[in-house]
C-alpha cells in the first residue's frame, strides 16, 4: 500500500456512466412531461439511480409499482427494465396512454423468449431473483422458465425435454459470473440452446472491461451508482475480485476520507444509470481531499443510440432541455 496519506491522482475508467438504454428511458419521461404535462406515471424507477428519480419527481413524474395507483386516462411509462405480459395486459385493459421505455436490448430477450416458446422451448434464466428485469423477462411466460442465480441452482432445474431448452440471461450481470453459470448449464444440459448473441448488454460488458483495465493501476476503486443498480454493484465486486478495494457511492457526500488513507491513486467509474454530474461531484470531492491530477484511461468509445417510441419524437430537444431548467 502506498504510504501517501491523501489521494494524489484520479484515474477515470472509460467508458463509464450513462448507456444508450438509460439515455433513451430518461428522455422518454422528459419528453412525455413536455408533451402531456405533469403528472406522468412511471411503473418502477425509470432507471436505478436516486438522483435521476428525484430529479424527474421534481418535474412531475410519479413512480408507482401497482397500476391500481394510476388514474384512468393517465400517461404511463414502463421503466427501462421491462415488464411482464400481465402488466402490459392490465395497462391496455385500463386504457392508459402507454410509452414503453424498456431497453431495446431487454426487449430483444423478450422477443427471443416469445419466439422460442412458440416452438415449444422451455428456458433457464440466469439472473437475480426480485430484480425487475428478471421479473419482466420471466413474466413473458406463464410457465416453463426457471431462474438460476448461481452454479448450485442448475442441478435443481427439472425440464420436460432437454432438447427443447434455451438459456437467457439478465443483461446487467457480471460477465464472468454469467459465463461460469452458463458453463454449468451446458454441462448439465448439453443440448441447451444459447442466445445467438450474448444477452449481457454491450454497456455492461464495456464498463466491466474498463474496470479490469483500471483496477490493477490504482489503490482503490470508487463506483458511482445507487444500491439498487445491478450493473453498478457488479463493478464494485469486480474491482474486489481483482484485488483492489472497491466502494460504491450514491453521491459525493457518501465518499469516506478513510477509504483513501494511504492510497495515492484512486480509480473512478460509474454504473450505466449514473449521470456524469455525480461523477464530476465526486471528482470535486477527491480534489478537496488532496487529489491534484485527473486523467481518463483509454477505452472503447460508444456511439449507440436507440430510437424513441412513436409519438414522442416530435418535440425538439430544446423544449425538453428547457424543461430541465
ZADO-1210 file (C-alpha; in nm, 4 decimals, padded with zeros to 6 digits):
<atoms>
<atom x="00.0000" y="00.0000" z="00.0000" code="UNK" pos="1"/>
<atom x="00.1272" y="00.3440" z="-00.0884" code="UNK" pos="2"/>
<atom x="00.2329" y="00.5433" z="00.2193" code="UNK" pos="3"/>
<atom x="00.0727" y="00.8677" z="00.0985" code="UNK" pos="4"/>
<atom x="-00.1978" y="00.9893" z="00.3357" code="UNK" pos="5"/>
<atom x="-00.4090" y="01.1643" z="00.0716" code="UNK" pos="6"/>
<atom x="-00.5067" y="01.0716" z="-00.2852" code="UNK" pos="7"/>
<atom x="-00.2841" y="01.2371" z="-00.5431" code="UNK" pos="8"/>
<atom x="-00.4174" y="01.1117" z="-00.8771" code="UNK" pos="9"/>
<atom x="-00.7606" y="01.0088" z="-01.0047" code="UNK" pos="10"/>
<atom x="-00.7861" y="00.7692" z="-01.2992" code="UNK" pos="11"/>
<atom x="-01.1214" y="00.7633" z="-01.4803" code="UNK" pos="12"/>
<atom x="-01.2469" y="00.4414" z="-01.6381" code="UNK" pos="13"/>
<atom x="-01.3592" y="00.4696" z="-01.9987" code="UNK" pos="14"/>
<atom x="-01.6418" y="00.4157" z="-02.0742" code="UNK" pos="15"/>
<atom x="-01.8439" y="00.4905" z="-01.7623" code="UNK" pos="16"/>
<atom x="-02.1882" y="00.6281" z="-01.6774" code="UNK" pos="17"/>
<atom x="-02.4986" y="00.6504" z="-01.8927" code="UNK" pos="18"/>
<atom x="-02.5616" y="00.3968" z="-02.1666" code="UNK" pos="19"/>
<atom x="-02.7944" y="00.4345" z="-02.4660" code="UNK" pos="20"/>
<atom x="-03.0817" y="00.2471" z="-02.2995" code="UNK" pos="21"/>
<atom x="-03.0712" y="00.4699" z="-01.9911" code="UNK" pos="22"/>
<atom x="-03.0421" y="00.7861" z="-02.2020" code="UNK" pos="23"/>
<atom x="-03.3455" y="00.6777" z="-02.4030" code="UNK" pos="24"/>
<atom x="-03.5553" y="00.5879" z="-02.0964" code="UNK" pos="25"/>
<atom x="-03.4932" y="00.9213" z="-01.9241" code="UNK" pos="26"/>
<atom x="-03.5604" y="01.1121" z="-02.2462" code="UNK" pos="27"/>
<atom x="-03.8939" y="00.9315" z="-02.2859" code="UNK" pos="28"/>
<atom x="-04.0101" y="01.0562" z="-01.9447" code="UNK" pos="29"/>
<atom x="-03.8762" y="01.4070" z="-02.0118" code="UNK" pos="30"/>
<atom x="-04.0481" y="01.4281" z="-02.3499" code="UNK" pos="31"/>
<atom x="-04.3739" y="01.2903" z="-02.2070" code="UNK" pos="32"/>
<atom x="-04.3663" y="01.5620" z="-01.9388" code="UNK" pos="33"/>
<atom x="-04.3168" y="01.8312" z="-02.2037" code="UNK" pos="34"/>
<atom x="-04.5818" y="01.6934" z="-02.4405" code="UNK" pos="35"/>
<atom x="-04.8547" y="01.5913" z="-02.1964" code="UNK" pos="36"/>
<atom x="-04.7679" y="01.7869" z="-01.8823" code="UNK" pos="37"/>
<atom x="-04.7391" y="01.6598" z="-01.5278" code="UNK" pos="38"/>
<atom x="-04.8104" y="01.4192" z="-01.3833" code="UNK" pos="39"/>
<atom x="-04.6582" y="01.1365" z="-01.5845" code="UNK" pos="40"/>
<atom x="-04.6775" y="00.7963" z="-01.4146" code="UNK" pos="41"/>
<atom x="-04.3798" y="00.5596" z="-01.4333" code="UNK" pos="42"/>
<atom x="-04.4010" y="00.1956" z="-01.3343" code="UNK" pos="43"/>
<atom x="-04.0984" y="00.1270" z="-01.1146" code="UNK" pos="44"/>
<atom x="-03.7924" y="00.3543" z="-01.1064" code="UNK" pos="45"/>
<atom x="-03.7245" y="00.4532" z="-01.4672" code="UNK" pos="46"/>
<atom x="-03.3596" y="00.3592" z="-01.4041" code="UNK" pos="47"/>
<atom x="-03.1956" y="00.2558" z="-01.0777" code="UNK" pos="48"/>
<atom x="-03.0449" y="00.5877" z="-00.9749" code="UNK" pos="49"/>
<atom x="-03.1611" y="00.8022" z="-00.6832" code="UNK" pos="50"/>
<atom x="-03.0519" y="01.1340" z="-00.8373" code="UNK" pos="51"/>
<atom x="-03.2292" y="01.0672" z="-01.1679" code="UNK" pos="52"/>
<atom x="-03.5503" y="00.9529" z="-00.9996" code="UNK" pos="53"/>
<atom x="-03.5603" y="01.2518" z="-00.7621" code="UNK" pos="54"/>
<atom x="-03.4921" y="01.4934" z="-01.0484" code="UNK" pos="55"/>
<atom x="-03.7826" y="01.3526" z="-01.2508" code="UNK" pos="56"/>
<atom x="-04.0074" y="01.3550" z="-00.9427" code="UNK" pos="57"/>
<atom x="-03.9341" y="01.7260" z="-00.9021" code="UNK" pos="58"/>
<atom x="-04.0650" y="01.7808" z="-01.2554" code="UNK" pos="59"/>
<atom x="-04.3864" y="01.5865" z="-01.2156" code="UNK" pos="60"/>
<atom x="-04.3087" y="01.2177" z="-01.2631" code="UNK" pos="61"/>
<atom x="-04.4850" y="00.9860" z="-01.0185" code="UNK" pos="62"/>
<atom x="-04.3234" y="00.6464" z="-00.9660" code="UNK" pos="63"/>
<atom x="-04.5577" y="00.3592" z="-00.8826" code="UNK" pos="64"/>
<atom x="-04.5345" y="-00.0211" z="-00.8537" code="UNK" pos="65"/>
<atom x="-04.9073" y="-00.1050" z="-00.8772" code="UNK" pos="66"/>
<atom x="-05.1126" y="00.0075" z="-01.1765" code="UNK" pos="67"/>
<atom x="-05.4059" y="00.0488" z="-00.9379" code="UNK" pos="68"/>
<atom x="-05.2325" y="00.3717" z="-00.8311" code="UNK" pos="69"/>
<atom x="-05.2633" y="00.5182" z="-01.1826" code="UNK" pos="70"/>
<atom x="-05.5834" y="00.7155" z="-01.2569" code="UNK" pos="71"/>
<atom x="-05.7926" y="00.6475" z="-01.5664" code="UNK" pos="72"/>
<atom x="-05.6724" y="00.8243" z="-01.8801" code="UNK" pos="73"/>
<atom x="-05.3230" y="00.8898" z="-01.7429" code="UNK" pos="74"/>
<atom x="-04.9958" y="00.8652" z="-01.9367" code="UNK" pos="75"/>
<atom x="-04.7878" y="00.5692" z="-01.8168" code="UNK" pos="76"/>
<atom x="-04.4237" y="00.4868" z="-01.8910" code="UNK" pos="77"/>
<atom x="-04.2767" y="00.1383" z="-01.8451" code="UNK" pos="78"/>
<atom x="-03.9267" y="00.1507" z="-01.6946" code="UNK" pos="79"/>
<atom x="-03.6053" y="00.0570" z="-01.8736" code="UNK" pos="80"/>
<atom x="-03.6079" y="-00.2827" z="-01.7008" code="UNK" pos="81"/>
<atom x="-03.9171" y="-00.4076" z="-01.8843" code="UNK" pos="82"/>
<atom x="-04.2463" y="-00.5523" z="-01.7616" code="UNK" pos="83"/>
<atom x="-04.4345" y="-00.8804" z="-01.7690" code="UNK" pos="84"/>
<atom x="-04.7122" y="-00.9610" z="-02.0151" code="UNK" pos="85"/>
<atom x="-04.9575" y="-00.9414" z="-01.7242" code="UNK" pos="86"/>
<atom x="-04.8642" y="-00.5758" z="-01.6632" code="UNK" pos="87"/>
<atom x="-04.8972" y="-00.4993" z="-02.0347" code="UNK" pos="88"/>
<atom x="-05.2428" y="-00.6584" z="-02.0479" code="UNK" pos="89"/>
<atom x="-05.3606" y="-00.4675" z="-01.7416" code="UNK" pos="90"/>
<atom x="-05.2328" y="-00.1356" z="-01.8810" code="UNK" pos="91"/>
<atom x="-05.4079" y="-00.1997" z="-02.2129" code="UNK" pos="92"/>
<atom x="-05.7323" y="-00.3027" z="-02.0411" code="UNK" pos="93"/>
<atom x="-05.7363" y="00.0157" z="-01.8344" code="UNK" pos="94"/>
<atom x="-05.6780" y="00.2339" z="-02.1399" code="UNK" pos="95"/>
<atom x="-05.3626" y="00.4165" z="-02.0304" code="UNK" pos="96"/>
<atom x="-05.1616" y="00.6200" z="-02.2779" code="UNK" pos="97"/>
<atom x="-04.8537" y="00.3946" z="-02.2610" code="UNK" pos="98"/>
<atom x="-04.4949" y="00.4636" z="-02.3669" code="UNK" pos="99"/>
<atom x="-04.2516" y="00.1773" z="-02.3358" code="UNK" pos="100"/>
<atom x="-03.9034" y="00.2752" z="-02.2118" code="UNK" pos="101"/>
<atom x="-03.7849" y="-00.0863" z="-02.1915" code="UNK" pos="102"/>
<atom x="-03.4226" y="-00.1012" z="-02.3065" code="UNK" pos="103"/>
<atom x="-03.4212" y="-00.2420" z="-02.6610" code="UNK" pos="104"/>
<atom x="-03.1600" y="-00.4973" z="-02.5506" code="UNK" pos="105"/>
<atom x="-03.4043" y="-00.6265" z="-02.2871" code="UNK" pos="106"/>
<atom x="-03.6826" y="-00.6252" z="-02.5463" code="UNK" pos="107"/>
<atom x="-03.4592" y="-00.8402" z="-02.7675" code="UNK" pos="108"/>
<atom x="-03.4509" y="-01.1035" z="-02.4915" code="UNK" pos="109"/>
<atom x="-03.8315" y="-01.0842" z="-02.4532" code="UNK" pos="110"/>
<atom x="-03.8805" y="-01.1324" z="-02.8283" code="UNK" pos="111"/>
<atom x="-03.6459" y="-01.4331" z="-02.8311" code="UNK" pos="112"/>
<atom x="-03.8296" y="-01.5915" z="-02.5367" code="UNK" pos="113"/>
<atom x="-04.1680" y="-01.5462" z="-02.7072" code="UNK" pos="114"/>
<atom x="-04.0406" y="-01.6834" z="-03.0392" code="UNK" pos="115"/>
<atom x="-03.8813" y="-01.9957" z="-02.8926" code="UNK" pos="116"/>
<atom x="-04.1775" y="-02.0550" z="-02.6604" code="UNK" pos="117"/>
<atom x="-04.3993" y="-02.0801" z="-02.9692" code="UNK" pos="118"/>
<atom x="-04.1589" y="-02.3506" z="-03.0926" code="UNK" pos="119"/>
<atom x="-04.2077" y="-02.5499" z="-02.7699" code="UNK" pos="120"/>
<atom x="-03.8968" y="-02.4410" z="-02.5780" code="UNK" pos="121"/>
<atom x="-03.8569" y="-02.4063" z="-02.2027" code="UNK" pos="122"/>
<atom x="-03.5995" y="-02.1676" z="-02.0563" code="UNK" pos="123"/>
<atom x="-03.3341" y="-02.1322" z="-01.7937" code="UNK" pos="124"/>
<atom x="-03.2846" y="-01.7686" z="-01.6945" code="UNK" pos="125"/>
<atom x="-02.9575" y="-01.6655" z="-01.5308" code="UNK" pos="126"/>
<atom x="-03.0246" y="-01.3651" z="-01.3070" code="UNK" pos="127"/>
<atom x="-03.1018" y="-01.2210" z="-00.9642" code="UNK" pos="128"/>
<atom x="-03.4339" y="-01.3057" z="-00.8012" code="UNK" pos="129"/>
<atom x="-03.6517" y="-00.9998" z="-00.7416" code="UNK" pos="130"/>
<atom x="-03.4758" y="-00.7760" z="-00.9936" code="UNK" pos="131"/>
<atom x="-03.7404" y="-00.6039" z="-01.2106" code="UNK" pos="132"/>
<atom x="-03.5681" y="-00.7066" z="-01.5324" code="UNK" pos="133"/>
<atom x="-03.5792" y="-01.0710" z="-01.4256" code="UNK" pos="134"/>
<atom x="-03.9446" y="-01.0395" z="-01.3243" code="UNK" pos="135"/>
<atom x="-04.0222" y="-00.8801" z="-01.6608" code="UNK" pos="136"/>
<atom x="-03.8438" y="-01.1452" z="-01.8663" code="UNK" pos="137"/>
<atom x="-03.9804" y="-01.4391" z="-01.6679" code="UNK" pos="138"/>
<atom x="-04.3216" y="-01.2732" z="-01.6871" code="UNK" pos="139"/>
<atom x="-04.3237" y="-01.3105" z="-02.0653" code="UNK" pos="140"/>
<atom x="-04.4430" y="-01.6679" z="-01.9990" code="UNK" pos="141"/>
<atom x="-04.6915" y="-01.8183" z="-01.7557" code="UNK" pos="142"/>
<atom x="-04.4798" y="-02.1347" z="-01.7160" code="UNK" pos="143"/>
<atom x="-04.1675" y="-02.3088" z="-01.8422" code="UNK" pos="144"/>
<atom x="-03.8993" y="-02.0590" z="-01.7381" code="UNK" pos="145"/>
<atom x="-03.6670" y="-02.1384" z="-01.4463" code="UNK" pos="146"/>
<atom x="-03.4417" y="-01.8939" z="-01.2614" code="UNK" pos="147"/>
<atom x="-03.0863" y="-01.9873" z="-01.1611" code="UNK" pos="148"/>
<atom x="-02.8845" y="-01.7435" z="-00.9513" code="UNK" pos="149"/>
<atom x="-02.5677" y="-01.9492" z="-00.9077" code="UNK" pos="150"/>
<atom x="-02.3950" y="-02.2687" z="-01.0194" code="UNK" pos="151"/>
<atom x="-02.5631" y="-02.4755" z="-00.7448" code="UNK" pos="152"/>
<atom x="-02.9118" y="-02.3831" z="-00.8706" code="UNK" pos="153"/>
<atom x="-02.8567" y="-02.5507" z="-01.2076" code="UNK" pos="154"/>
<atom x="-02.8848" y="-02.9074" z="-01.0727" code="UNK" pos="155"/>
<atom x="-03.2277" y="-02.8256" z="-00.9232" code="UNK" pos="156"/>
<atom x="-03.3862" y="-02.7455" z="-01.2613" code="UNK" pos="157"/>
<atom x="-03.6207" y="-03.0091" z="-01.3986" code="UNK" pos="158"/>
<atom x="-03.7386" y="-02.9749" z="-01.7577" code="UNK" pos="159"/>
<atom x="-03.9757" y="-03.1733" z="-01.9753" code="UNK" pos="160"/>
<atom x="-03.7479" y="-03.2118" z="-02.2762" code="UNK" pos="161"/>
<atom x="-03.3754" y="-03.1312" z="-02.2708" code="UNK" pos="162"/>
<atom x="-03.3675" y="-03.0990" z="-02.6494" code="UNK" pos="163"/>
<atom x="-03.6152" y="-02.8109" z="-02.6238" code="UNK" pos="164"/>
<atom x="-03.4335" y="-02.5969" z="-02.3676" code="UNK" pos="165"/>
<atom x="-03.2851" y="-02.2490" z="-02.4161" code="UNK" pos="166"/>
<atom x="-03.0925" y="-02.0163" z="-02.1856" code="UNK" pos="167"/>
<atom x="-03.1261" y="-01.6389" z="-02.1441" code="UNK" pos="168"/>
<atom x="-02.9575" y="-01.4003" z="-01.9023" code="UNK" pos="169"/>
<atom x="-03.0274" y="-01.0752" z="-01.7220" code="UNK" pos="170"/>
<atom x="-02.8478" y="-00.8059" z="-01.9228" code="UNK" pos="171"/>
<atom x="-02.6656" y="-00.6461" z="-01.6255" code="UNK" pos="172"/>
<atom x="-02.4861" y="-00.9460" z="-01.4749" code="UNK" pos="173"/>
<atom x="-02.1179" y="-00.9940" z="-01.4119" code="UNK" pos="174"/>
<atom x="-01.9826" y="-01.1246" z="-01.7406" code="UNK" pos="175"/>
<atom x="-01.7532" y="-01.3681" z="-01.5576" code="UNK" pos="176"/>
<atom x="-02.0229" y="-01.4939" z="-01.3185" code="UNK" pos="177"/>
<atom x="-02.2685" y="-01.5459" z="-01.6041" code="UNK" pos="178"/>
<atom x="-02.0066" y="-01.7366" z="-01.8027" code="UNK" pos="179"/>
<atom x="-01.9414" y="-01.9659" z="-01.5054" code="UNK" pos="180"/>
<atom x="-02.3121" y="-02.0405" z="-01.4574" code="UNK" pos="181"/>
<atom x="-02.3638" y="-02.0867" z="-01.8321" code="UNK" pos="182"/>
<atom x="-02.0794" y="-02.3406" z="-01.8395" code="UNK" pos="183"/>
<atom x="-02.2596" y="-02.5405" z="-01.5706" code="UNK" pos="184"/>
<atom x="-02.5906" y="-02.5162" z="-01.7597" code="UNK" pos="185"/>
<atom x="-02.4162" y="-02.6561" z="-02.0694" code="UNK" pos="186"/>
<atom x="-02.2577" y="-02.9336" z="-01.8633" code="UNK" pos="187"/>
<atom x="-02.5884" y="-03.0424" z="-01.7086" code="UNK" pos="188"/>
<atom x="-02.7943" y="-02.9791" z="-02.0245" code="UNK" pos="189"/>
<atom x="-02.5586" y="-03.0407" z="-02.3200" code="UNK" pos="190"/>
<atom x="-02.8301" y="-02.9759" z="-02.5782" code="UNK" pos="191"/>
<atom x="-02.9270" y="-02.6342" z="-02.4416" code="UNK" pos="192"/>
<atom x="-02.9728" y="-02.3607" z="-02.6968" code="UNK" pos="193"/>
<atom x="-02.7695" y="-02.0462" z="-02.6319" code="UNK" pos="194"/>
<atom x="-02.8637" y="-01.6963" z="-02.7487" code="UNK" pos="195"/>
<atom x="-02.7382" y="-01.6076" z="-03.0966" code="UNK" pos="196"/>
<atom x="-02.5642" y="-01.3149" z="-02.9319" code="UNK" pos="197"/>
<atom x="-02.4764" y="-01.2828" z="-02.5645" code="UNK" pos="198"/>
<atom x="-02.7638" y="-01.1287" z="-02.3690" code="UNK" pos="199"/>
<atom x="-02.5376" y="-00.9253" z="-02.1374" code="UNK" pos="200"/>
<atom x="-02.5530" y="-00.5787" z="-02.2868" code="UNK" pos="201"/>
<atom x="-02.2669" y="-00.4012" z="-02.4618" code="UNK" pos="202"/>
<atom x="-02.2586" y="-00.1272" z="-02.1950" code="UNK" pos="203"/>
<atom x="-02.2367" y="-00.3723" z="-01.9039" code="UNK" pos="204"/>
<atom x="-01.9575" y="-00.5577" z="-02.0844" code="UNK" pos="205"/>
<atom x="-01.7681" y="-00.2388" z="-02.1707" code="UNK" pos="206"/>
<atom x="-01.7872" y="-00.0969" z="-01.8165" code="UNK" pos="207"/>
<atom x="-01.6681" y="-00.4243" z="-01.6669" code="UNK" pos="208"/>
<atom x="-01.3837" y="-00.4457" z="-01.9203" code="UNK" pos="209"/>
<atom x="-01.2854" y="-00.0881" z="-01.8269" code="UNK" pos="210"/>
<atom x="-01.2668" y="-00.1820" z="-01.4567" code="UNK" pos="211"/>
<atom x="-01.0438" y="-00.4763" z="-01.5487" code="UNK" pos="212"/>
<atom x="-00.8051" y="-00.2221" z="-01.7037" code="UNK" pos="213"/>
<atom x="-00.8481" y="00.0305" z="-01.4203" code="UNK" pos="214"/>
<atom x="-00.8277" y="-00.1812" z="-01.1043" code="UNK" pos="215"/>
<atom x="-00.4673" y="-00.3088" z="-01.1396" code="UNK" pos="216"/>
<atom x="-00.3427" y="00.0512" z="-01.1861" code="UNK" pos="217"/>
<atom x="-00.4976" y="00.2031" z="-00.8713" code="UNK" pos="218"/>
<atom x="-00.5026" y="00.1584" z="-00.4933" code="UNK" pos="219"/>
<atom x="-00.8813" y="00.1834" z="-00.4561" code="UNK" pos="220"/>
<atom x="-01.1826" y="00.1905" z="-00.6917" code="UNK" pos="221"/>
<atom x="-01.4843" y="00.4159" z="-00.6339" code="UNK" pos="222"/>
<atom x="-01.8026" y="00.3275" z="-00.8237" code="UNK" pos="223"/>
<atom x="-02.0724" y="00.5920" z="-00.8621" code="UNK" pos="224"/>
<atom x="-02.4089" y="00.4170" z="-00.8525" code="UNK" pos="225"/>
<atom x="-02.7174" y="00.3536" z="-00.6429" code="UNK" pos="226"/>
<atom x="-02.7502" y="00.0441" z="-00.4190" code="UNK" pos="227"/>
<atom x="-03.0368" y="-00.0878" z="-00.6344" code="UNK" pos="228"/>
<atom x="-02.8275" y="-00.0737" z="-00.9539" code="UNK" pos="229"/>
<atom x="-02.7255" y="-00.4260" z="-01.0533" code="UNK" pos="230"/>
<atom x="-02.4575" y="-00.3226" z="-01.3014" code="UNK" pos="231"/>
<atom x="-02.3035" y="-00.0754" z="-01.0511" code="UNK" pos="232"/>
<atom x="-02.2814" y="-00.3443" z="-00.7831" code="UNK" pos="233"/>
<atom x="-02.1099" y="-00.5757" z="-01.0300" code="UNK" pos="234"/>
<atom x="-01.8408" y="-00.3108" z="-01.0975" code="UNK" pos="235"/>
<atom x="-01.7534" y="-00.2844" z="-00.7275" code="UNK" pos="236"/>
<atom x="-01.7486" y="-00.6634" z="-00.6906" code="UNK" pos="237"/>
<atom x="-01.5226" y="-00.6929" z="-00.9948" code="UNK" pos="238"/>
<atom x="-01.2679" y="-00.4495" z="-00.8513" code="UNK" pos="239"/>
<atom x="-01.2616" y="-00.6506" z="-00.5270" code="UNK" pos="240"/>
<atom x="-01.2209" y="-00.9748" z="-00.7196" code="UNK" pos="241"/>
<atom x="-00.9212" y="-00.8232" z="-00.8967" code="UNK" pos="242"/>
<atom x="-00.7630" y="-00.7463" z="-00.5588" code="UNK" pos="243"/>
<atom x="-00.8378" y="-00.3742" z="-00.5372" code="UNK" pos="244"/>
<atom x="-01.0599" y="-00.2393" z="-00.2576" code="UNK" pos="245"/>
<atom x="-01.3869" y="-00.1114" z="-00.4033" code="UNK" pos="246"/>
<atom x="-01.6588" y="00.1175" z="-00.2679" code="UNK" pos="247"/>
<atom x="-01.9879" y="00.2366" z="-00.4149" code="UNK" pos="248"/>
<atom x="-02.1302" y="00.5851" z="-00.3594" code="UNK" pos="249"/>
<atom x="-02.4740" y="00.7199" z="-00.4475" code="UNK" pos="250"/>
<atom x="-02.3469" y="01.0785" z="-00.4205" code="UNK" pos="251"/>
<atom x="-02.0234" y="01.2664" z="-00.3445" code="UNK" pos="252"/>
<atom x="-02.1115" y="01.3089" z="00.0230" code="UNK" pos="253"/>
<atom x="-02.1083" y="00.9283" z="00.0625" code="UNK" pos="254"/>
<atom x="-01.7338" y="00.9215" z="-00.0066" code="UNK" pos="255"/>
<atom x="-01.5448" y="00.8465" z="00.3161" code="UNK" pos="256"/>
<atom x="-01.1987" y="01.0010" z="00.3615" code="UNK" pos="257"/>
<atom x="-01.0749" y="00.6927" z="00.5480" code="UNK" pos="258"/>
<atom x="-01.1265" y="00.4797" z="00.2354" code="UNK" pos="259"/>
<atom x="-00.8479" y="00.6831" z="00.0737" code="UNK" pos="260"/>
<atom x="-00.5926" y="00.6862" z="00.3548" code="UNK" pos="261"/>
<atom x="-00.2616" y="00.5536" z="00.2297" code="UNK" pos="262"/>
<atom x="-00.3957" y="00.5276" z="-00.1250" code="UNK" pos="263"/>
<atom x="-00.2343" y="00.7721" z="-00.3646" code="UNK" pos="264"/>
<atom x="-00.4070" y="00.6615" z="-00.6828" code="UNK" pos="265"/>
<atom x="-00.7880" y="00.6440" z="-00.6953" code="UNK" pos="266"/>
<atom x="-00.9844" y="00.4765" z="-00.9749" code="UNK" pos="267"/>
<atom x="-01.3274" y="00.6178" z="-01.0541" code="UNK" pos="268"/>
<atom x="-01.6075" y="00.4710" z="-01.2628" code="UNK" pos="269"/>
<atom x="-01.9874" y="00.4883" z="-01.2780" code="UNK" pos="270"/>
<atom x="-02.2664" y="00.2432" z="-01.3456" code="UNK" pos="271"/>
<atom x="-02.4751" y="00.2707" z="-01.6615" code="UNK" pos="272"/>
<atom x="-02.7570" y="00.4518" z="-01.4785" code="UNK" pos="273"/>
<atom x="-02.5371" y="00.7130" z="-01.3039" code="UNK" pos="274"/>
<atom x="-02.5271" y="01.0618" z="-01.4613" code="UNK" pos="275"/>
<atom x="-02.1989" y="01.2419" z="-01.5226" code="UNK" pos="276"/>
<atom x="-02.2964" y="01.5262" z="-01.2868" code="UNK" pos="277"/>
<atom x="-02.2477" y="01.2790" z="-00.9983" code="UNK" pos="278"/>
<atom x="-01.9064" y="01.1731" z="-01.1297" code="UNK" pos="279"/>
<atom x="-01.7975" y="01.5370" z="-01.1511" code="UNK" pos="280"/>
<atom x="-01.9145" y="01.5959" z="-00.7926" code="UNK" pos="281"/>
<atom x="-01.7065" y="01.3003" z="-00.6733" code="UNK" pos="282"/>
<atom x="-01.4046" y="01.4375" z="-00.8633" code="UNK" pos="283"/>
<atom x="-01.4531" y="01.7716" z="-00.6854" code="UNK" pos="284"/>
<atom x="-01.4621" y="01.5919" z="-00.3501" code="UNK" pos="285"/>
<atom x="-01.1461" y="01.3971" z="-00.4346" code="UNK" pos="286"/>
<atom x="-00.9725" y="01.7235" z="-00.5257" code="UNK" pos="287"/>
<atom x="-01.0824" y="01.8682" z="-00.1911" code="UNK" pos="288"/>
<atom x="-00.9259" y="01.5645" z="-00.0230" code="UNK" pos="289"/>
<atom x="-00.5941" y="01.6263" z="-00.1954" code="UNK" pos="290"/>
<atom x="-00.6057" y="01.4866" z="-00.5495" code="UNK" pos="291"/>
<atom x="-00.4064" y="01.7071" z="-00.7857" code="UNK" pos="292"/>
<atom x="-00.4443" y="01.5302" z="-01.1224" code="UNK" pos="293"/>
<atom x="-00.7362" y="01.3661" z="-01.3013" code="UNK" pos="294"/>
<atom x="-00.6951" y="01.1707" z="-01.6238" code="UNK" pos="295"/>
<atom x="-00.9019" y="00.9319" z="-01.8316" code="UNK" pos="296"/>
<atom x="-00.7736" y="00.5936" z="-01.9349" code="UNK" pos="297"/>
<atom x="-00.8127" y="00.4933" z="-02.2998" code="UNK" pos="298"/>
<atom x="-01.1176" y="00.2772" z="-02.3650" code="UNK" pos="299"/>
<atom x="-01.3988" y="00.1840" z="-02.6013" code="UNK" pos="300"/>
<atom x="-01.5948" y="00.4742" z="-02.7497" code="UNK" pos="301"/>
<atom x="-01.9686" y="00.4100" z="-02.7547" code="UNK" pos="302"/>
<atom x="-02.1855" y="00.5507" z="-03.0335" code="UNK" pos="303"/>
<atom x="-02.5051" y="00.3503" z="-02.9811" code="UNK" pos="304"/>
<atom x="-02.8352" y="00.5390" z="-02.9887" code="UNK" pos="305"/>
<atom x="-03.1831" y="00.3876" z="-02.9749" code="UNK" pos="306"/>
<atom x="-03.4907" y="00.5432" z="-03.1396" code="UNK" pos="307"/>
<atom x="-03.7727" y="00.6895" z="-02.9313" code="UNK" pos="308"/>
<atom x="-04.1251" y="00.5425" z="-02.9338" code="UNK" pos="309"/>
<atom x="-04.3754" y="00.6732" z="-03.1874" code="UNK" pos="310"/>
<atom x="-04.5467" y="00.9867" z="-03.0641" code="UNK" pos="311"/>
<atom x="-04.2555" y="01.1264" z="-02.8653" code="UNK" pos="312"/>
<atom x="-04.0108" y="01.2187" z="-03.1378" code="UNK" pos="313"/>
<atom x="-04.1832" y="01.5399" z="-03.2428" code="UNK" pos="314"/>
<atom x="-04.0693" y="01.7658" z="-02.9585" code="UNK" pos="315"/>
<atom x="-03.7393" y="01.9394" z="-03.0113" code="UNK" pos="316"/>
<atom x="-03.4646" y="01.8703" z="-02.7601" code="UNK" pos="317"/>
<atom x="-03.4553" y="02.2469" z="-02.6956" code="UNK" pos="318"/>
<atom x="-03.8044" y="02.2152" z="-02.5483" code="UNK" pos="319"/>
<atom x="-03.7022" y="01.9098" z="-02.3470" code="UNK" pos="320"/>
<atom x="-03.3860" y="02.0847" z="-02.2261" code="UNK" pos="321"/>
<atom x="-03.5934" y="02.3844" z="-02.1227" code="UNK" pos="322"/>
<atom x="-03.7985" y="02.1518" z="-01.9004" code="UNK" pos="323"/>
<atom x="-03.4813" y="02.0630" z="-01.7109" code="UNK" pos="324"/>
<atom x="-03.4061" y="02.4194" z="-01.6075" code="UNK" pos="325"/>
</atoms>
